[in-house]
Amino acid sequence: MKLRSRECPNCHRLVSIKTCSTYFLHGINRTIRCNHCGSELMLQQEPIPFQWCMFAGFVCGVVPAEYFLYIRQLGLSKSLLYAALIGLLGLVICMILILNKIYFKKILN
């Protein structure tokens, strides 16, 4: 039986987004507890490779800043503001992709 993303392999219920968001702050080498049955869960694999997230951050931050600064010829503050907004949008998209690619495995005791 194939598990859905963020599904606990023990109770087959979805682990909450709040519980899964610890991976954004603390990295993927952590165990978390299912908020329904309390069992310890670990990621099967890295949801999205770190290099791709770095590349997405570069594309969402530097490329728009260069575009607004040199092609549209806006001022430095305006181009950085627009680039920051586009970068924030890219960050949210990366977070959604990571949450949709989280698969857990049981920890054998």
Phi, psi and chi 1 to 4 in degrees:
 res  aa     phi    psi   chi1   chi2   chi3   chi4
   1 MET       -  123.7  179.9  175.0  168.9      -
   2 LYS   -83.3  132.6 -176.8  160.4  171.2   71.7
   3 LEU   -82.3  149.2  -65.2  175.3      -      -
   4 ARG   -79.7  167.4  -63.8  176.6  -66.8  170.3
   5 SER   -66.8  141.6   64.1      -      -      -
   6 ARG    63.7   19.3  -64.2 -170.8  -60.4  118.8
   7 GLU   -92.4  134.1 -177.3  177.8   -9.7      -
   8 CYS   -72.7  129.7  174.9      -      -      -
   9 PRO   -71.5  -13.8   17.0  -21.8      -      -
  10 ASN   -88.9  -55.3  -65.2  -38.9      -      -
  11 CYS  -101.0   -6.8   65.4      -      -      -
  12 HIS    58.3   34.8  -61.2  -73.1      -      -
  13 ARG  -115.2  156.3  -64.7  175.8   69.9 -175.0
  14 LEU   -74.4  132.6  -71.6 -179.4      -      -
  15 VAL   -76.6  140.1  178.7      -      -      -
  16 SER   -66.6  156.3   71.2      -      -      -
  17 ILE   -64.7  -35.5  -67.8  175.0      -      -
  18 LYS   -62.2  -41.2  179.6 -177.7  175.6 -173.2
  19 THR   -68.9  -40.5  -54.9      -      -      -
  20 CYS   -72.5  -20.9  -69.5      -      -      -
  21 SER   -71.0   -8.4   66.9      -      -      -
  22 THR   -64.0  -23.7   59.2      -      -      -
  23 TYR   -68.8  -25.8  -69.0  119.1      -      -
  24 PHE   -70.2  -34.7  -64.0  130.1      -      -
  25 LEU   -94.0  -32.5  -60.7  174.5      -      -
  26 HIS  -114.9   -3.0  -58.4  -68.9      -      -
  27 GLY    92.4  176.8      -      -      -      -
  28 ILE   -94.2   -5.7   60.8  168.9      -      -
  29 ASN   -90.1   45.2  -64.7  -31.5      -      -
  30 ARG  -128.7  156.2  -64.7 -177.9   75.7   79.1
  31 THR  -104.9  148.3   59.6      -      -      -
  32 ILE  -125.8  166.9   61.1  170.8      -      -
  33 ARG  -107.9  138.2  -67.2 -155.6  172.9  -90.3
  34 CYS   -64.1  134.2  175.6      -      -      -
  35 ASN   -80.2    0.6   50.4  -23.0      -      -
  36 HIS  -105.3  -52.3  -58.0  -68.3      -      -
  37 CYS  -106.9  -11.3   64.2      -      -      -
  38 GLY    80.3    8.6      -      -      -      -
  39 SER   -78.6  151.4   62.0      -      -      -
  40 GLU   -79.0  134.6  -90.4 -166.6  -56.5      -
  41 LEU  -125.1  147.9  -56.5  172.2      -      -
  42 MET  -133.8  151.4 -171.2  171.7 -154.6      -
  43 LEU   -69.5  142.1  -72.0  177.4      -      -
  44 GLN   -68.6  -43.6  -77.0 -177.4   -1.9      -
  45 GLN  -154.3  171.8   63.4 -176.3   12.0      -
  46 GLU   -68.4  125.9 -171.1  175.7    9.0      -
  47 PRO   -59.4  -51.2  -19.2   26.9      -      -
  48 ILE  -136.0  130.0  -65.8  176.7      -      -
  49 PRO   -57.6  143.8  -23.6   31.7      -      -
  50 PHE   -59.3  -34.6 -177.4   71.2      -      -
  51 GLN   -63.7  -36.1  -64.9   85.0    2.5      -
  52 TRP   -68.3  -35.3  -74.8  107.6      -      -
  53 CYS   -68.4  -38.2  -68.3      -      -      -
  54 MET   -64.1  -42.1  -67.7  -65.3  -70.6      -
  55 PHE   -64.0  -42.4  176.4   71.9      -      -
  56 ALA   -64.0  -39.1      -      -      -      -
  57 GLY   -63.4  -39.6      -      -      -      -
  58 PHE   -64.8  -46.5  176.3   78.0      -      -
  59 VAL   -66.0  -37.2  168.5      -      -      -
  60 CYS   -81.5  -16.0  -69.9      -      -      -
  61 GLY  -108.9  -52.4      -      -      -      -
  62 VAL   -78.9  -44.3  174.3      -      -      -
  63 VAL   -61.6  -46.4  173.0      -      -      -
  64 PRO   -64.4  -35.3  -22.5   31.9      -      -
  65 ALA   -63.9  -43.5      -      -      -      -
  66 GLU   -64.9  -39.1  -64.0  -70.3  -31.3      -
  67 TYR   -62.6  -50.5  169.3   75.3      -      -
  68 PHE   -70.3  -29.2  -71.9  119.5      -      -
  69 LEU   -79.0  -45.0 -168.7   60.4      -      -
  70 TYR  -101.3  -38.1  -67.6  114.8      -      -
  71 ILE   -84.6  -48.8  -64.6  175.2      -      -
  72 ARG   -82.3  -15.0  -62.1  -71.0  -54.9  -96.3
  73 GLN    54.0   47.7  -65.1 -175.2   -9.2      -
  74 LEU   -85.2  169.4  -63.4  176.2      -      -
  75 GLY   -70.4  168.5      -      -      -      -
  76 LEU   -62.5  -45.7  179.0   64.4      -      -
  77 SER   -66.3  -41.3   60.2      -      -      -
  78 LYS   -67.2  -42.4 -103.0 -169.6  177.2  176.4
  79 SER   -67.6  -37.1   63.3      -      -      -
  80 LEU   -68.3  -35.9  -70.7  178.9      -      -
  81 LEU   -64.1  -47.5  176.2   68.0      -      -
  82 TYR   -64.6  -39.5  -69.3  153.2      -      -
  83 ALA   -66.4  -36.1      -      -      -      -
  84 ALA   -66.0  -38.5      -      -      -      -
  85 LEU   -66.7  -41.8  -67.8  175.6      -      -
  86 ILE   -67.6  -38.1  -67.5  172.6      -      -
  87 GLY   -63.9  -38.0      -      -      -      -
  88 LEU   -64.6  -40.6 -176.1   64.9      -      -
  89 LEU   -62.1  -42.5  177.7   68.0      -      -
  90 GLY   -63.0  -38.5      -      -      -      -
  91 LEU   -63.6  -42.7  177.4   69.6      -      -
  92 VAL   -63.9  -40.5  168.7      -      -      -
  93 ILE   -63.9  -42.4  -70.5  171.2      -      -
  94 CYS   -62.6  -39.7  -77.4      -      -      -
  95 MET   -64.6  -40.8  -68.5  171.9  109.8      -
  96 ILE   -65.3  -42.1  -69.9  170.7      -      -
  97 LEU   -63.1  -40.5  -73.3  174.4      -      -
  98 ILE   -64.8  -43.3  -72.6  172.3      -      -
  99 LEU   -64.1  -30.6  -76.4  174.6      -      -
 100 ASN   -81.3   -9.5  -74.0  -26.6      -      -
 101 LYS  -114.2   16.7  -66.2 -158.7  174.0  -89.3
 102 ILE   -87.2  120.2  -72.3  179.2      -      -
 103 TYR  -126.4  134.0  -67.4   99.4      -      -
 104 PHE  -102.6  157.4  -65.9  110.8      -      -
 105 LYS  -130.1  158.0   64.0 -178.7  177.9 -178.8
 106 LYS   -73.7  148.3  -66.4  179.6 -173.8  178.6
 107 ILE  -100.8  122.8  -64.8  179.2      -      -
 108 LEU   -81.1  129.0  -59.4  174.2      -      -
 109 ASN   -96.3      -  -67.9  -28.9      -      -
